[in-house]
Amino acid sequence: MPTDRLGLLREDGIGPEIVDATLHVLGAAEQRQPHPDFAALEGCDAWLLGPHDSPSYPESERAKLNPSGELRRRFDL
């Protein structure tokens, strides 16, 4: 399985709280090795979708709906 190396800067203000919470979530996700898809979301009571940057998608993906648009279409939101 490929791994990614992430740099970490806590900064100040609410930064340390946000980074600590993010590390907690990443640790839990690492243990589960989740591979969710839209079918898996059907059984959920809620979803958490982080922000995405459509302009940075590869050119071949830009013509497709972005994740939030696909969720809206599939689940009639």
Phi, psi and omega in degrees: 000131179292151177237157177241144175258127181244135172276157184225123175231113183284329182059217184225194183062231178272002181309310181300320179295316181295315181294318179298317178295320179296318178298322178298313179296316179298321178297318178294318180295323179297323180290327183270337185050055185288147173226067184289152172224180184297327178296322179294330180291337181300329181272003182267152175276334180205164179230154172239114179242115179287167179295151178229160184240082184308319180299338181270359177296153174301149183309319182294339181267344186293333180283344180275164173294142174286170184305316181292323176295320178295319176298316179299319181291310183295325185252015176050051181265000000 
